[in-house]
Amino acid sequence: MKIKLNGEDLELNDGAVLTDICAKLEIDSKGVAFAIDCDVIPRDEWASTKLADGTEVMMIRAACGG
């Protein structure tokens, strides 16, 4: 299935959940937040938040500096 991640297509397996995005992109989940339809998804719900084909996900990564 394909989702939109920050406006770009991302191919994931059917039944994927938010934690699968970090695994697919090989990134550490620390300092990352996800939102679906402008609703931030709490970290403890990532493993149970199933994604559907066409879901639009926003991933925000914290950055240090100023």
C-alpha positions as CSV (number, residue, x, y, z in Angstrom):
1,M,0.0,0.0,0.0
2,K,1.1,3.6,-0.4
3,I,0.7,6.4,2.1
4,K,1.7,10.0,1.8
5,L,4.5,10.9,4.3
6,N,5.1,14.7,4.4
7,G,3.6,14.9,0.9
8,E,5.8,12.1,-0.6
9,D,4.7,8.6,-1.5
10,L,5.9,5.8,0.8
11,E,5.3,2.1,0.1
12,L,4.5,0.0,3.1
13,N,3.1,-3.5,3.7
14,D,-0.6,-3.9,4.1
15,G,-1.6,-3.6,7.8
16,A,1.4,-1.3,8.6
17,V,1.3,0.8,11.7
18,L,3.2,4.1,12.5
19,T,6.2,2.3,14.0
20,D,6.7,0.6,10.6
21,I,7.5,4.0,9.1
22,C,10.6,4.4,11.4
23,A,11.7,0.9,10.6
24,K,11.3,1.4,6.8
25,L,13.2,4.7,6.9
26,E,15.8,3.3,9.3
27,I,15.4,6.2,11.7
28,D,15.4,6.4,15.5
29,S,12.0,7.2,16.9
30,K,13.4,9.5,19.5
31,G,12.7,13.1,18.7
32,V,10.0,12.2,16.2
33,A,6.2,12.9,16.2
34,F,3.5,11.7,13.9
35,A,0.2,13.4,13.0
36,I,-2.7,12.0,10.9
37,D,-5.3,14.5,9.7
38,C,-3.7,17.2,11.9
39,D,-4.1,15.1,15.0
40,V,-0.9,14.2,16.8
41,I,-0.8,10.5,17.7
42,P,0.6,9.7,21.1
43,R,3.8,7.6,21.1
44,D,2.1,4.8,23.1
45,E,-0.5,4.5,20.3
46,W,2.0,4.2,17.4
47,A,2.1,0.4,17.4
48,S,-1.7,0.1,17.3
49,T,-2.4,2.9,14.8
50,K,-3.0,1.1,11.6
51,L,-2.5,2.9,8.3
52,A,-4.7,2.5,5.2
53,D,-3.8,3.1,1.6
54,G,-3.7,6.8,0.9
55,T,-3.4,7.9,4.5
56,E,-1.6,11.3,4.8
57,V,0.9,11.3,7.6
58,M,3.0,14.2,8.8
59,M,6.3,13.3,10.5
60,I,8.0,16.0,12.5
61,R,11.6,15.6,13.7
62,A,13.0,17.7,16.5
63,A,16.2,19.6,15.8
64,C,18.7,21.1,18.2
65,G,20.1,24.5,17.7
66,G,18.9,28.0,17.6
